[in-house]
Amino acid sequence: MTPASPPILIVGSGAMACLFAARLSAAGNSVLMLGSWPAGVQALRDRGVTLVEADGNQHVYPVQITDDPAQCRNVRYALVLVKSWQTRRAAQQLRQCLGKDGVALTLQNGVGNREIMVEALGAPRVALGITTLGASLAQPGQVVAGGEGTISIGVHFQLDPLADTLRAAGFTVEDAPDPDVLLWGKLVINAAINPLTALLRVTNGELLNRPTARSTMMSLAREAAAVAAAQGLRLPYDDPITMVEETVLRTAANRSSMLQDVERGMPTEIDAICGAIVRAGEQAEVPTPVNYLVWQLVKALSPAPAGSLSS
């Protein structure tokens, strides 16, 4: 008898983690989740993961779930889908979880996550990816699929089998020769949209209906794009303003993940988005006053990150 394939480890128990877990489980893969959010862990343990599709249909899929990294030994592939402020903790947990040939693929928002993981795990055991998929939690363990998108994965000599597994589960997977370009392309958009929706408590589309919000959104995008250019990065689109507007229109009804975090009283990813842009701007001597102000305002809305909070 051929031994069973080791499970794919998903680090996290929030919306994106549940989306990936559901689709991978639906395709017949063994899925092990490592979470830190008590309500999420308990719901997944009791019921499995529930996926609510765009048409409203619901399906429940089996997953294994634990909050103990000691129960995740000798993993070959791990998808890191925690919030950016939880990356350091997740990286330390993965030191216990990854096998000798194991690789962790980060698909997180913001910049700096890969560097934190490399510090803990070593460069050969870390891969960078970017996803434009959307999802939101209806309740612990129940995820509502958002807009379809792609998964772009940087070149890594061990990741082809994982990419094939993701494709077989219905994901659109692309190779990314320079993932940093895509990372900053997404960062510019996130910085322009997410913080303002959190501060104003509005859906994405409402930003275009308020002239001051719209002009602030564009200032955020221009600053971020200027920082990217100063680092020699050519964004994956010609005009950041046009791309931000198109993204807002395409996701008009969405409640951004940062808005959801603020409404739940959780820490946000603002340090890895606007904060990262400000820090990179200082190094490149590019002024980022609007990103700085928005960074500080969003930080004032939520508690300081703590490793024991929801992933």
Backbone bond lengths (Angstrom), bond angles and torsions (degrees), N, CA, C in turn:
res aa  C-N    CA-C-N  psi(-1)  N-CA   C-N-CA  omega(-1)  CA-C   N-CA-C  phi
1 M - - - 1.469 - - 1.525 108.89 -
2 T 1.343 116.87 133.98 1.461 121.26 178.49 1.518 109.36 -74.03
3 P 1.335 118.08 129.95 1.459 119.29 -179.42 1.517 111.36 -64.43
4 A 1.322 115.92 147.77 1.464 120.76 -179.22 1.517 110.10 -64.68
5 S 1.328 115.32 145.25 1.457 119.88 177.29 1.519 108.79 -67.78
6 P 1.338 117.24 144.08 1.469 118.96 177.65 1.523 109.85 -64.09
7 P 1.320 117.42 150.67 1.464 119.33 -178.84 1.515 111.66 -68.72
8 I 1.308 114.64 155.57 1.461 121.00 170.22 1.529 106.75 -83.06
9 L 1.313 116.08 127.61 1.459 120.74 -179.94 1.520 109.84 -90.39
10 I 1.319 115.79 130.09 1.461 121.92 173.41 1.521 107.19 -114.57
11 V 1.322 115.92 117.64 1.462 120.83 179.88 1.519 107.59 -91.58
12 G 1.323 115.51 111.26 1.451 122.03 -176.76 1.513 110.36 132.70
13 S 1.327 115.76 160.82 1.461 120.64 177.06 1.522 111.38 -141.05
14 G 1.334 116.24 17.51 1.453 121.41 178.16 1.515 112.28 -88.02
15 A 1.323 115.98 -159.40 1.461 121.14 -171.54 1.528 112.84 -61.65
16 M 1.333 117.12 -53.12 1.454 119.01 -177.17 1.520 111.42 -66.98
17 A 1.332 117.02 -38.16 1.458 120.10 177.49 1.522 110.37 -60.66
18 C 1.327 117.20 -43.59 1.463 120.69 179.89 1.529 111.59 -67.68
19 L 1.329 117.64 -36.65 1.463 120.26 178.34 1.525 110.77 -61.95
20 F 1.330 116.43 -48.16 1.460 119.88 179.58 1.526 110.66 -65.45
21 A 1.320 116.73 -40.62 1.464 119.95 -179.94 1.521 110.74 -61.56
22 A 1.322 117.31 -43.73 1.460 120.88 -177.94 1.522 111.47 -64.23
23 R 1.319 116.45 -46.91 1.466 118.60 -176.80 1.522 111.98 -70.01
24 L 1.304 117.00 -37.20 1.464 119.23 177.59 1.524 110.75 -68.27
25 S 1.326 117.15 -41.64 1.461 120.23 178.03 1.521 111.05 -65.49
26 A 1.326 117.35 -40.30 1.463 121.10 179.43 1.520 111.65 -60.51
27 A 1.337 116.73 -29.43 1.470 121.19 179.89 1.525 112.03 -85.55
28 G 1.315 116.97 4.61 1.459 120.34 175.47 1.508 115.57 94.63
29 N 1.326 117.44 9.61 1.463 120.34 178.90 1.523 111.07 -85.15
30 S 1.313 115.83 148.89 1.450 121.38 171.68 1.526 108.12 -81.24
31 V 1.325 115.85 124.99 1.459 121.31 -174.79 1.526 109.39 -120.61
32 L 1.324 115.29 128.65 1.462 122.57 175.03 1.518 107.50 -117.60
33 M 1.325 117.01 127.32 1.458 121.85 -179.99 1.521 109.67 -110.92
34 L 1.323 115.11 140.18 1.461 122.29 176.68 1.518 107.28 -117.40
35 G 1.333 116.31 109.17 1.458 120.59 -176.09 1.502 112.73 -121.39
36 S 1.341 115.52 168.09 1.462 120.97 178.36 1.524 111.56 -128.63
37 W 1.316 117.16 -5.26 1.460 122.35 -178.20 1.523 107.83 -89.77
38 P 1.322 119.48 110.26 1.464 120.73 -173.85 1.526 114.24 -54.13
39 A 1.327 117.49 -44.09 1.463 119.80 -178.73 1.522 111.42 -65.07
40 G 1.330 116.18 -40.38 1.458 119.48 178.59 1.509 112.35 -67.30
41 V 1.324 116.70 -43.76 1.459 120.83 179.60 1.526 110.41 -60.75
42 Q 1.336 116.74 -44.68 1.463 120.34 -177.95 1.518 111.52 -65.94
43 A 1.338 117.37 -42.13 1.465 120.25 179.89 1.521 111.17 -63.72
44 L 1.308 117.58 -42.64 1.458 121.18 180.00 1.524 111.04 -68.13
45 R 1.325 116.32 -34.91 1.467 120.21 178.23 1.539 110.34 -68.98
46 D 1.327 116.63 -37.95 1.463 120.50 -175.89 1.524 112.75 -77.47
47 R 1.354 116.30 -40.26 1.467 119.08 -167.91 1.522 114.34 -123.91
48 G 1.322 118.99 -9.45 1.444 119.33 -168.78 1.514 109.66 81.64
49 V 1.314 117.13 -169.71 1.463 120.79 -178.45 1.524 109.22 -102.29
50 T 1.331 115.71 132.65 1.459 122.08 -179.75 1.519 109.34 -104.54
51 L 1.330 115.89 125.99 1.465 121.70 178.47 1.521 108.91 -109.64
52 V 1.330 116.15 122.82 1.454 122.77 175.03 1.524 107.63 -100.81
53 E 1.317 116.32 112.46 1.464 120.76 -177.17 1.526 110.72 -77.44
54 A 1.323 115.38 171.67 1.455 120.67 -178.25 1.522 112.62 -60.57
55 D 1.343 117.06 -29.00 1.464 120.04 179.78 1.523 113.29 -85.26
56 G 1.338 116.87 3.50 1.448 120.98 178.30 1.514 115.29 93.10
57 N 1.326 117.71 -12.18 1.461 120.39 178.47 1.522 110.64 -68.27
58 Q 1.342 115.38 142.88 1.450 121.50 -179.07 1.518 110.69 -117.07
59 H 1.324 115.02 140.85 1.461 120.99 177.13 1.525 107.61 -137.48
60 V 1.318 115.39 142.45 1.458 121.66 179.67 1.523 108.70 -111.09
61 Y 1.343 116.33 133.09 1.459 121.34 -176.59 1.528 109.61 -126.41
62 P 1.324 116.59 144.13 1.463 119.61 -178.70 1.525 112.26 -76.83
63 V 1.309 115.28 140.28 1.463 122.24 172.93 1.521 107.69 -143.02
64 Q 1.317 115.03 156.25 1.456 120.07 167.10 1.529 107.39 -93.89
65 I 1.317 117.04 146.28 1.456 120.62 -177.88 1.520 109.46 -141.96
66 T 1.312 116.22 139.26 1.460 121.27 176.76 1.521 108.97 -148.75
67 D 1.313 115.86 158.35 1.466 120.75 170.78 1.522 110.97 -110.99
68 D 1.330 115.94 11.10 1.465 122.10 -176.04 1.526 110.14 -115.96
69 P 1.331 118.66 108.97 1.466 119.80 -178.96 1.520 113.31 -61.22
70 A 1.323 118.14 -20.63 1.469 120.36 177.88 1.525 111.96 -65.36
71 Q 1.344 116.84 -16.53 1.457 121.33 178.17 1.528 112.34 -93.25
72 C 1.314 116.51 11.32 1.472 121.30 -176.82 1.530 110.16 -125.21
73 R 1.308 117.04 46.98 1.462 120.71 -174.40 1.531 111.89 -78.90
74 N 1.350 114.69 151.95 1.470 123.37 169.89 1.524 113.40 57.75
75 V 1.334 115.72 37.87 1.461 120.84 177.43 1.522 109.57 -75.82
76 R 1.338 116.11 137.90 1.464 119.46 176.72 1.520 111.62 -87.70
77 Y 1.344 116.26 -42.39 1.466 119.80 -178.55 1.520 109.88 -128.66
78 A 1.330 115.20 133.89 1.462 121.81 175.59 1.519 108.96 -128.87
79 L 1.320 116.22 134.03 1.459 122.44 172.55 1.523 107.48 -102.07
80 V 1.317 116.83 122.41 1.460 121.14 -177.56 1.522 107.85 -97.81
81 L 1.345 115.52 112.70 1.459 121.86 -174.48 1.523 111.24 -132.23
82 V 1.327 115.76 35.81 1.460 120.65 174.55 1.526 109.35 -91.90
83 K 1.328 115.66 167.30 1.449 120.41 174.20 1.526 109.81 -64.53
84 S 1.324 116.25 153.11 1.461 120.01 -174.37 1.522 112.44 -60.37
85 W 1.324 118.51 -31.94 1.465 119.86 -179.20 1.525 111.98 -72.53
86 Q 1.327 117.75 -8.36 1.456 122.20 177.85 1.527 112.60 -102.29
87 T 1.314 117.33 3.92 1.460 120.26 -173.27 1.518 112.44 -63.31
88 R 1.311 117.69 -41.71 1.464 119.50 -176.98 1.528 110.79 -62.73
89 R 1.327 116.03 -42.37 1.457 118.65 177.47 1.526 111.12 -63.94
90 A 1.338 116.17 -43.94 1.462 120.33 -179.93 1.529 111.14 -61.61
91 A 1.323 116.63 -39.49 1.464 120.18 179.99 1.526 110.96 -63.38
92 Q 1.324 117.13 -40.71 1.460 119.97 178.21 1.527 111.23 -66.39
93 Q 1.326 116.60 -37.54 1.464 119.86 176.58 1.526 111.30 -64.13
94 L 1.323 116.03 -39.13 1.459 119.80 -178.11 1.521 112.51 -67.23
95 R 1.308 117.39 -21.67 1.469 119.53 174.81 1.531 110.32 -60.65
96 Q 1.334 116.72 -30.35 1.462 120.81 176.96 1.524 111.95 -84.64
97 C 1.321 116.58 -25.98 1.466 120.44 -168.87 1.527 114.15 -91.18
98 L 1.317 118.54 -39.46 1.459 121.25 -172.54 1.526 111.01 -72.51
99 G 1.337 114.51 137.36 1.457 119.84 171.61 1.518 110.48 -74.19
100 K 1.335 115.77 -179.69 1.467 119.75 -177.59 1.516 112.56 -59.96
101 D 1.343 116.20 -34.35 1.460 119.69 179.40 1.527 111.38 -104.70
102 G 1.341 116.61 19.01 1.461 120.59 -176.21 1.514 112.87 -75.95
103 V 1.335 114.93 149.56 1.464 122.07 179.64 1.526 108.63 -133.27
104 A 1.314 116.04 135.46 1.459 122.42 175.10 1.522 108.77 -104.83
105 L 1.329 116.58 126.00 1.457 122.98 178.51 1.518 108.32 -105.55
106 T 1.334 117.32 114.94 1.455 120.45 176.86 1.523 109.94 -87.96
107 L 1.324 115.07 128.35 1.469 122.07 176.96 1.530 109.29 -121.77
108 Q 1.309 116.53 36.08 1.461 122.47 -171.97 1.524 112.49 -89.23
109 N 1.310 114.70 165.63 1.456 121.22 172.66 1.529 109.96 -78.34
110 G 1.334 114.94 159.16 1.448 120.33 173.59 1.514 113.30 80.67
111 V 1.328 114.97 176.65 1.458 121.07 178.57 1.521 109.31 -114.83
112 G 1.330 115.35 156.98 1.443 121.63 178.67 1.515 114.57 102.88
113 N 1.336 117.25 -13.36 1.463 120.15 -178.48 1.525 111.62 -66.51
114 R 1.316 116.82 -44.11 1.464 119.96 -179.97 1.523 110.75 -60.38
115 E 1.320 116.99 -42.38 1.456 120.30 -177.41 1.530 111.45 -63.93
116 I 1.327 116.56 -39.21 1.464 120.17 177.63 1.525 110.13 -63.96
117 M 1.324 117.19 -40.81 1.454 121.15 -178.50 1.527 111.50 -70.94
118 V 1.323 116.61 -37.63 1.463 120.10 177.71 1.526 110.30 -63.44
119 E 1.321 116.28 -39.19 1.462 120.76 178.56 1.531 111.06 -58.40
120 A 1.327 116.41 -37.91 1.463 120.83 -177.07 1.523 113.20 -87.20
121 L 1.339 117.06 -33.54 1.464 120.76 -169.00 1.521 114.47 -112.86
122 G 1.329 116.95 -20.03 1.456 120.43 -173.44 1.513 110.88 93.26
123 A 1.319 116.93 144.26 1.466 121.83 -174.76 1.520 114.27 -58.36
124 P 1.343 120.94 -39.91 1.472 119.04 -178.53 1.522 114.30 -64.04
125 R 1.336 117.38 -17.63 1.465 120.19 -176.01 1.523 112.87 -102.55
126 V 1.338 116.67 13.07 1.462 120.86 -178.21 1.524 109.31 -131.01
127 A 1.331 115.96 136.83 1.464 121.97 175.79 1.519 108.73 -130.26
128 L 1.325 115.78 148.04 1.457 121.90 -178.51 1.515 109.93 -106.31
129 G 1.327 115.35 132.24 1.454 120.80 174.72 1.516 110.39 -136.46
130 I 1.309 115.19 164.35 1.462 122.23 178.48 1.515 107.08 -134.89
131 T 1.321 116.85 135.27 1.455 119.56 175.93 1.521 110.41 -127.29
132 T 1.319 115.44 144.02 1.462 121.64 176.33 1.521 110.85 -109.52
133 L 1.329 117.33 15.54 1.457 121.28 175.49 1.528 110.22 -67.86
134 G 1.311 115.46 153.33 1.455 120.32 177.60 1.515 111.47 -121.45
135 A 1.324 116.52 147.46 1.460 121.68 178.14 1.516 108.72 -163.24
136 S 1.327 115.90 154.56 1.463 120.94 175.02 1.521 108.44 -143.52
137 L 1.317 115.50 151.97 1.461 121.05 179.41 1.520 109.77 -88.59
138 A 1.344 116.49 125.97 1.453 120.79 171.89 1.522 109.94 -80.53
139 Q 1.316 115.93 -36.17 1.455 124.11 175.70 1.521 106.39 -164.76
140 P 1.325 118.84 169.11 1.463 118.85 -179.43 1.527 111.94 -53.01
141 G 1.328 115.79 128.61 1.451 121.49 178.57 1.513 115.36 80.34
142 Q 1.326 118.44 -1.10 1.473 122.23 -179.82 1.521 109.04 -122.48
143 V 1.330 116.51 116.94 1.454 121.94 -175.17 1.520 110.64 -114.23
144 V 1.319 115.41 139.38 1.454 122.30 176.27 1.521 107.69 -103.73
145 A 1.326 116.42 120.18 1.454 120.32 -179.67 1.521 109.94 -66.27
146 G 1.333 116.12 133.91 1.454 120.96 176.42 1.520 110.20 -99.34
147 G 1.315 115.67 -148.17 1.453 119.21 -179.09 1.519 111.98 -66.67
148 E 1.323 115.18 145.93 1.463 119.92 175.93 1.522 109.59 -69.99
149 G 1.301 115.11 154.18 1.456 120.18 -180.00 1.510 109.97 -159.72
150 T 1.301 115.74 -166.06 1.458 121.48 -176.82 1.523 110.36 -116.48
151 I 1.329 114.09 162.45 1.460 122.58 169.41 1.515 106.15 -117.21
152 S 1.297 117.14 117.52 1.463 122.25 178.42 1.516 108.30 -107.84
153 I 1.322 116.59 126.60 1.462 121.43 -173.24 1.522 109.79 -120.53
154 G 1.328 116.01 129.84 1.454 120.67 175.64 1.519 111.39 -66.59
155 V 1.296 115.72 155.29 1.464 121.21 -176.61 1.530 110.12 -62.38
156 H 1.342 115.42 128.89 1.464 121.83 176.56 1.521 107.58 -150.80
157 F 1.302 116.46 131.46 1.465 120.29 -170.34 1.524 113.57 -67.15
158 Q 1.341 119.07 -12.14 1.456 120.54 -176.80 1.521 114.19 -110.42
159 L 1.330 117.76 1.11 1.458 118.94 -168.29 1.523 115.61 -95.50
160 D 1.317 119.55 -5.23 1.465 119.66 -177.28 1.524 112.98 -55.76
161 P 1.350 119.86 -44.08 1.470 118.50 179.22 1.534 112.78 -62.10
162 L 1.329 117.47 -37.10 1.462 119.55 178.04 1.521 110.52 -66.88
163 A 1.325 117.15 -42.42 1.467 120.13 178.05 1.524 110.85 -59.71
164 D 1.328 116.92 -41.09 1.467 120.59 177.94 1.523 111.20 -64.27
165 T 1.324 116.91 -39.27 1.460 121.35 178.72 1.524 110.64 -63.94
166 L 1.316 116.59 -41.82 1.459 120.72 178.61 1.528 111.00 -64.81
167 R 1.320 116.78 -41.61 1.470 119.67 177.56 1.527 110.76 -62.28
168 A 1.329 116.39 -42.63 1.467 120.33 -179.86 1.528 111.51 -64.05
169 A 1.339 116.76 -23.32 1.459 120.96 178.10 1.530 112.36 -87.84
170 G 1.319 117.50 5.30 1.456 121.61 175.61 1.500 115.94 97.27
171 F 1.318 117.63 3.98 1.455 120.27 177.67 1.530 110.42 -82.95
172 T 1.316 116.02 148.45 1.454 121.71 172.02 1.516 108.22 -91.30
173 V 1.322 116.33 114.55 1.465 121.41 -174.15 1.520 109.16 -116.94
174 E 1.326 115.77 132.11 1.450 121.90 179.49 1.525 109.74 -126.29
175 D 1.323 116.07 150.58 1.458 120.80 172.69 1.526 109.00 -80.67
176 A 1.310 116.34 142.54 1.461 121.58 -179.91 1.518 108.84 -124.47
177 P 1.336 118.35 97.59 1.467 120.26 179.65 1.525 113.25 -56.93
178 D 1.347 117.12 -33.92 1.461 121.10 178.15 1.525 108.45 -130.88
179 P 1.335 117.67 82.89 1.469 119.75 -175.92 1.513 114.00 -63.81
180 D 1.349 118.31 -23.37 1.464 119.82 179.16 1.525 111.39 -62.71
181 V 1.324 116.34 -33.33 1.468 119.82 176.95 1.521 109.93 -63.29
182 L 1.332 117.01 -46.29 1.460 120.59 179.22 1.523 110.92 -67.26
183 L 1.333 116.35 -36.62 1.458 120.42 179.52 1.525 110.56 -61.02
184 W 1.324 116.13 -45.96 1.460 119.10 178.68 1.527 111.44 -72.13
185 G 1.317 117.10 -30.57 1.460 119.10 174.72 1.515 111.45 -60.53
186 K 1.331 116.19 -42.22 1.467 120.36 177.32 1.516 111.00 -72.24
187 L 1.335 116.77 -36.17 1.463 121.01 -178.87 1.527 111.28 -61.70
188 V 1.315 117.29 -43.04 1.465 120.88 179.12 1.525 110.14 -57.81
189 I 1.324 116.36 -44.48 1.468 120.83 -178.79 1.525 110.90 -68.19
190 N 1.327 116.51 -45.13 1.467 119.61 179.18 1.524 111.77 -61.15
191 A 1.333 116.21 -42.12 1.464 119.64 -178.56 1.521 112.02 -64.92
192 A 1.330 116.57 -33.59 1.457 120.55 -177.92 1.522 112.43 -75.55
193 I 1.341 117.12 -33.35 1.462 120.77 -171.15 1.523 113.08 -101.80
194 N 1.325 117.03 -55.69 1.468 120.43 -166.70 1.526 114.42 -59.97
195 P 1.344 119.36 -47.02 1.468 117.83 -177.44 1.529 113.16 -62.63
196 L 1.319 117.33 -38.03 1.461 119.51 -179.15 1.520 111.44 -68.46
197 T 1.325 117.67 -38.19 1.466 118.72 176.89 1.528 110.33 -63.74
198 A 1.342 116.75 -35.38 1.466 120.27 179.14 1.522 111.21 -70.06
199 L 1.319 117.14 -41.22 1.459 120.39 -178.68 1.523 111.85 -70.46
200 L 1.337 116.75 -38.17 1.463 120.90 -176.63 1.521 113.18 -93.23
201 R 1.353 116.65 -9.34 1.470 123.50 -178.75 1.533 110.73 56.95
202 V 1.332 115.41 52.19 1.464 120.60 -177.85 1.528 109.93 -132.32
203 T 1.318 115.39 163.24 1.462 121.17 172.45 1.519 109.80 -71.61
204 N 1.323 115.73 164.98 1.468 119.78 -178.72 1.520 111.98 -55.70
205 G 1.325 116.73 -46.46 1.462 120.45 -174.25 1.512 114.10 -61.76
206 E 1.320 117.23 -27.93 1.467 120.45 -177.97 1.522 111.47 -65.31
207 L 1.330 117.85 -22.40 1.466 120.14 -179.77 1.521 111.90 -62.17
208 L 1.333 116.87 -30.08 1.465 120.16 179.39 1.520 112.25 -79.94
209 N 1.319 117.00 -14.10 1.472 120.65 -178.29 1.519 112.42 -91.38
210 R 1.318 117.11 -6.96 1.457 121.47 -178.14 1.525 108.53 -117.91
211 P 1.326 118.50 109.24 1.469 120.68 -172.60 1.527 114.14 -54.28
212 T 1.328 118.07 -42.27 1.459 119.03 -178.93 1.524 111.00 -68.54
213 A 1.334 116.23 -39.81 1.465 119.53 177.22 1.524 110.10 -63.21
214 R 1.308 116.15 -40.94 1.469 119.86 -179.43 1.528 110.85 -63.79
215 S 1.315 118.07 -45.28 1.469 119.99 -179.37 1.525 110.79 -66.31
216 T 1.345 117.54 -37.14 1.464 120.27 177.40 1.518 110.51 -65.81
217 M 1.316 116.21 -40.00 1.460 120.93 177.64 1.532 111.07 -58.63
218 M 1.300 115.88 -43.06 1.451 119.60 -179.63 1.534 111.60 -69.19
219 S 1.324 117.33 -35.91 1.469 120.05 176.60 1.520 110.78 -63.56
220 L 1.322 116.77 -41.25 1.463 120.57 177.10 1.521 110.78 -59.99
221 A 1.318 116.28 -44.10 1.469 120.37 -179.32 1.520 111.61 -66.10
222 R 1.334 117.19 -42.66 1.475 120.16 -179.30 1.530 110.97 -62.25
223 E 1.325 116.87 -44.52 1.462 119.90 179.31 1.524 111.22 -60.75
224 A 1.341 116.39 -47.23 1.464 120.30 -178.71 1.519 111.14 -62.67
225 A 1.318 116.99 -41.27 1.467 120.69 178.92 1.520 110.76 -64.94
226 A 1.322 117.29 -36.83 1.461 120.62 178.80 1.533 110.66 -65.98
227 V 1.318 117.34 -37.68 1.462 120.54 177.24 1.526 110.19 -65.88
228 A 1.325 116.52 -42.70 1.466 119.84 177.69 1.525 110.62 -59.71
229 A 1.327 116.55 -45.30 1.469 120.62 -179.38 1.523 110.96 -62.33
230 A 1.334 117.21 -38.43 1.455 120.54 179.94 1.520 112.32 -65.67
231 Q 1.337 116.25 -22.53 1.467 120.86 176.97 1.525 112.33 -90.55
232 G 1.325 116.51 4.09 1.463 120.62 179.73 1.508 113.36 79.80
233 L 1.335 117.47 18.11 1.464 121.02 -179.95 1.522 109.54 -97.88
234 R 1.329 115.20 125.51 1.466 119.89 175.19 1.519 107.85 -95.23
235 L 1.311 116.25 116.71 1.456 120.83 -176.44 1.530 111.05 -62.33
236 P 1.345 117.03 155.07 1.473 119.74 -176.69 1.522 113.66 -78.97
237 Y 1.315 117.28 20.84 1.464 122.68 174.95 1.520 106.50 -150.10
238 D 1.332 115.64 156.85 1.458 120.46 -173.95 1.527 112.96 -77.55
239 D 1.339 116.79 -39.27 1.464 120.40 -172.92 1.523 109.40 -128.17
240 P 1.337 118.68 110.29 1.468 120.09 -178.49 1.524 113.27 -62.95
241 I 1.326 117.09 -32.69 1.468 120.13 -179.68 1.523 110.18 -64.60
242 T 1.326 115.88 -47.86 1.461 119.94 178.85 1.520 110.97 -61.55
243 M 1.331 116.99 -41.82 1.463 120.53 -178.86 1.525 111.17 -64.70
244 V 1.323 117.19 -41.42 1.465 119.81 178.20 1.524 110.62 -62.79
245 E 1.323 117.06 -45.47 1.473 119.97 179.50 1.522 110.87 -62.16
246 E 1.323 117.49 -42.93 1.461 120.23 179.23 1.526 110.94 -63.54
247 T 1.330 116.25 -38.34 1.463 119.69 179.05 1.520 111.07 -65.78
248 V 1.324 116.76 -42.43 1.465 120.34 178.32 1.522 110.65 -61.76
249 L 1.318 117.14 -43.80 1.463 120.10 179.54 1.527 111.16 -64.46
250 R 1.315 116.80 -40.16 1.473 120.91 -178.20 1.523 111.61 -70.22
251 T 1.329 116.09 -27.78 1.475 120.43 -176.80 1.520 110.73 -117.21
252 A 1.315 117.21 32.12 1.465 121.42 -170.18 1.524 113.20 -55.98
253 A 1.317 117.86 -36.72 1.466 120.73 -176.37 1.521 112.91 -85.53
254 N 1.329 117.41 -6.39 1.469 120.59 -175.28 1.524 112.18 -70.74
255 R 1.317 114.52 144.32 1.462 122.27 167.64 1.519 105.75 -103.09
256 S 1.304 116.72 112.76 1.458 120.81 -171.89 1.524 111.36 -58.95
257 S 1.333 115.65 157.48 1.459 119.93 178.90 1.517 110.99 -61.88
258 M 1.336 117.84 -32.55 1.462 120.01 179.11 1.518 110.90 -69.40
259 L 1.311 117.07 -39.39 1.465 120.56 175.21 1.523 110.16 -62.07
260 Q 1.329 117.23 -44.15 1.460 120.19 179.00 1.530 111.31 -62.12
261 D 1.331 116.88 -39.49 1.465 119.99 178.43 1.533 110.90 -62.55
262 V 1.317 116.10 -44.35 1.467 119.98 -179.39 1.526 110.16 -64.15
263 E 1.304 117.19 -42.94 1.463 120.29 -178.97 1.529 111.71 -64.84
264 R 1.329 116.45 -29.38 1.467 120.70 178.50 1.525 112.47 -87.00
265 G 1.331 117.20 -1.53 1.455 120.13 -178.49 1.514 113.32 72.99
266 M 1.340 116.53 26.34 1.452 121.51 -177.05 1.532 110.77 -100.76
267 P 1.328 117.95 158.20 1.467 120.32 170.02 1.532 109.91 -60.28
268 T 1.309 116.33 153.08 1.465 121.40 179.61 1.534 110.20 -109.45
269 E 1.315 114.41 177.18 1.462 121.09 177.96 1.525 111.88 -96.17
270 I 1.317 117.65 20.95 1.464 120.92 -174.16 1.525 112.10 -61.43
271 D 1.339 118.79 -32.60 1.464 120.24 179.29 1.520 112.04 -62.88
272 A 1.340 116.72 -35.19 1.462 121.14 -178.24 1.520 112.39 -88.26
273 I 1.328 117.20 -0.95 1.472 120.92 179.76 1.533 108.03 -114.70
274 C 1.314 118.39 -88.55 1.469 118.90 179.98 1.522 111.68 -64.99
275 G 1.331 117.29 -38.15 1.465 119.35 177.82 1.510 112.23 -60.44
276 A 1.337 116.56 -41.41 1.464 120.47 178.76 1.524 111.22 -65.56
277 I 1.329 116.71 -36.99 1.466 120.46 178.60 1.530 109.79 -65.57
278 V 1.321 117.14 -42.07 1.469 120.41 179.00 1.522 110.59 -62.85
279 R 1.329 116.95 -45.17 1.473 119.79 -178.84 1.529 111.24 -64.54
280 A 1.334 116.36 -42.25 1.466 119.22 177.90 1.522 110.84 -66.93
281 G 1.334 116.46 -35.17 1.461 119.93 177.41 1.514 112.13 -64.38
282 E 1.332 117.13 -39.21 1.462 120.43 177.43 1.517 111.06 -61.92
283 Q 1.330 116.70 -41.91 1.466 120.58 179.18 1.516 111.66 -65.85
284 A 1.337 116.03 -36.03 1.470 120.16 -177.70 1.527 112.39 -92.02
285 E 1.341 116.94 0.52 1.464 122.75 -178.14 1.522 111.63 59.56
286 V 1.346 114.92 42.44 1.461 122.16 175.77 1.525 107.84 -113.04
287 P 1.326 118.79 121.40 1.468 120.28 -178.47 1.538 111.30 -66.73
288 T 1.327 115.88 139.91 1.468 121.38 179.11 1.527 110.12 -138.09
289 P 1.328 118.40 56.55 1.476 119.99 -173.89 1.526 114.11 -65.60
290 V 1.320 117.74 -35.37 1.470 119.13 -178.14 1.527 110.04 -72.27
291 N 1.324 116.61 -42.12 1.462 119.40 176.16 1.529 110.72 -62.24
292 Y 1.332 116.95 -38.01 1.463 119.67 179.04 1.526 111.04 -63.23
293 L 1.327 116.61 -46.37 1.462 119.87 -178.16 1.527 110.53 -63.63
294 V 1.326 117.11 -45.96 1.464 120.67 -179.11 1.527 110.17 -64.67
295 W 1.325 117.07 -40.14 1.476 121.90 176.35 1.521 110.12 -54.20
296 Q 1.335 117.27 -50.10 1.457 121.17 -177.31 1.528 111.91 -67.68
297 L 1.324 117.53 -38.48 1.460 120.67 -179.45 1.527 111.60 -66.09
298 V 1.325 117.02 -42.83 1.469 119.22 179.49 1.525 110.09 -67.69
299 K 1.329 117.47 -38.99 1.464 120.05 177.52 1.531 110.76 -58.92
300 A 1.315 116.69 -33.47 1.464 120.64 -179.70 1.523 112.96 -72.63
301 L 1.333 117.12 -15.19 1.463 121.22 -177.55 1.523 112.84 -82.78
302 S 1.328 117.86 -23.24 1.463 119.28 -168.35 1.517 110.78 -132.25
303 P 1.333 116.73 161.63 1.459 120.12 179.10 1.515 111.91 -68.41
304 A 1.306 115.30 160.60 1.462 119.93 175.51 1.518 109.38 -66.01
305 P 1.346 117.55 143.89 1.457 119.93 179.57 1.522 112.71 -57.32
306 A 1.324 115.06 144.04 1.467 121.70 174.43 1.521 107.47 -141.35
307 G 1.298 117.43 134.31 1.462 121.60 -172.87 1.500 114.80 -60.75
308 S 1.343 118.04 -17.56 1.454 119.63 -176.39 1.513 113.55 -88.28
309 L 1.361 117.02 -1.51 1.450 119.58 -176.37 1.514 111.32 -85.62
310 S 1.347 115.39 -179.38 1.474 121.39 -170.93 1.505 113.01 -61.17
311 S 1.340 115.97 143.66 1.467 122.27 171.57 1.493 109.30 -108.16
